[in-house]
Amino acid sequence: MRAEGTQDHRSRVAAERREKTRTKLLQSALHVLSKKGSQALIGDVIEQAGVARGSFYNYFKTYDELLVALAIEINNELLGAIDPIVQCCPEPIERISCGARLLLHAVIRFPQFASYIYRLPASAANSSLLGIRFLTRDVALGVMVDQFQRVRQRAAIDLVVGVMFSAAYSLARDVLDPGYPEAIVKAMLQGLGGGELEAGKIVGLPLPDLVLPATSILQFAK
């Protein structure tokens, strides 16, 4: 019994150590990329993390795989911070507006984020990109309660995914008018079936502050 308990303890310690190293690599990648951009190399990440090159390949097969993992990690972090705020909105259309605006303003706050999400394959984009999971959930709810009458559920979801993906990249790439997030979200709501006056009113609602946890990986983008 004692030997079995000792083995379980060792397995837990090993798993924790592995997770810490993986996290360190992601944090180091974000730090290096925020400093060097596209000029960053695996060697820069390894040096920043203080690990051997062989250790890197124990976690990621390629540099692109590291960047995909980083994009998903940041997305999940943002999703965890945004979703509780969105859940406080009473109507699906208000949830979509609030969530979309918070995400786009997060891209303005952390412009390097959008440059990572373009590393994601389409399959990842449909399930996790930019917190699309909660947006699609609320689109489905809006269709179910007949709030969106012009489009079917699949088309509505694809509309939201496409608009958010393109808008995030535009914000990271170009210097746009400060009101761009509200303008594009208003157009998206109209595409889902909302009237112009209704959509304008909804995107004009006060936007709650997005507070990231103290352990946020985005703190390494400095």
Long-range contacts (C-beta under 8 A, 24 or more apart in sequence): 18-59, 21-49, 21-51, 21-55, 21-59, 22-59, 23-217, 24-49, 24-50, 24-51, 25-49, 25-51, 25-56, 25-59, 25-60, 25-66, 26-66, 26-69, 26-70, 26-73, 26-217, 27-217, 27-220, 28-220, 29-66, 29-67, 29-70, 30-70, 30-74, 30-112, 30-217, 30-218, 30-220, 30-221, 31-220, 31-221, 31-222, 33-70, 33-112, 33-115, 33-116, 33-221, 34-112, 34-220, 34-221, 34-222, 37-115, 42-66, 64-119, 67-116, 67-119, 68-119, 68-120, 68-121, 68-124, 70-116, 70-217, 71-113, 71-116, 71-117, 71-119, 71-120, 71-124, 71-129, 72-120, 72-124, 72-128, 73-217, 74-110, 74-113, 74-116, 74-217, 74-218, 75-117, 75-128, 75-129, 75-130, 75-131, 76-128, 77-212, 77-213, 77-216, 77-217, 77-218, 78-103, 78-106, 78-130, 78-131, 78-212, 79-128, 79-131, 79-133, 79-134, 80-213, 81-210, 81-211, 81-212, 81-213, 82-106, 82-131, 82-134, 82-210, 83-131, 83-134, 85-208, 85-210, 86-134, 86-138, 88-208, 91-147, 92-138, 92-139, 92-141, 92-142, 92-145, 92-147, 92-148, 93-142, 93-147, 93-148, 93-189, 93-192, 93-194, 93-198, 93-202, 94-202, 94-205, 95-134, 95-138, 95-141, 96-135, 96-138, 96-139, 96-142, 96-160, 96-188, 96-189, 96-192, 97-185, 97-189, 97-202, 97-203, 97-205, 98-205, 98-207, 98-208, 99-131, 99-134, 99-135, 99-138, 100-135, 100-160, 100-164, 100-181, 100-185, 100-188, 101-181, 101-182, 101-185, 101-203, 101-207, 102-207, 102-208, 102-210, 103-130, 103-131, 103-164, 103-168, 104-164, 104-167, 104-168, 104-171, 104-180, 104-181, 104-184, 104-185, 105-181, 105-207, 105-210, 106-210, 107-168, 107-171, 107-172, 108-171, 108-181, 110-218, 110-221, 111-171, 111-172, 112-172, 112-221, 113-168, 113-172, 113-218, 113-221, 114-168, 114-169, 114-171, 114-172, 114-173, 115-172, 117-165, 117-168, 117-169, 118-169, 125-161, 125-165, 126-161, 129-161, 129-164, 129-165, 130-164, 130-165, 130-168, 132-160, 132-161, 132-164, 135-160, 135-161, 135-164, 136-160, 136-161, 139-192, 142-192, 147-193, 148-192, 148-193, 148-194, 149-193, 150-191, 150-192, 150-193, 151-191, 151-192, 151-193, 156-192, 159-188, 159-191, 159-192, 160-188, 160-192, 163-187, 163-188, 163-191, 164-188
